[in-house]
Amino acid sequence: LLSEIDLAREFRHIYEYIEALPEDLKAPRELYEERLAVCKNCGELLSGMCKKCGCYVEMRAAVKTHYCPAVHKKW
């Protein structure tokens, strides 16, 4: 439940996941930042999560083969 989650710990896990991605799977830093900039301006972003699919956008954007889940992909 959300009321039982240690948010600081969860955010650390997200960044640990991103850091641990193998380099061949990781999006280049510039691409990652471009993707996040698009997400920041999207109406489907809610507290770091995509309302279309429920992912944390930072995790999705970090993988070079992932893409925006919207019907009309934004990246």
C-alpha positions, 0 to 999 in steps of 0.5 A: 500500500502507498501508505506503507511505502518508504518513498526514499528507499523506493527512489533509491531502488529506482536509481540503483536499477538505472545505474546497474543496467548493462551499458549495452541496454542503457540509453545514452545520457543525452537521449535519456535526458531528452526523453525525460524532458518530454515526459516532464511536459506530458499531461500523463505524468503523475508523481514520476509515473506514467498514467498510461502504463504505470511505469516510473518514467525514469526507469523506462527512459533509461533503457534504449529500446523502450519507448513512450507507451502513448498511442501516439509515441512521444519518444 
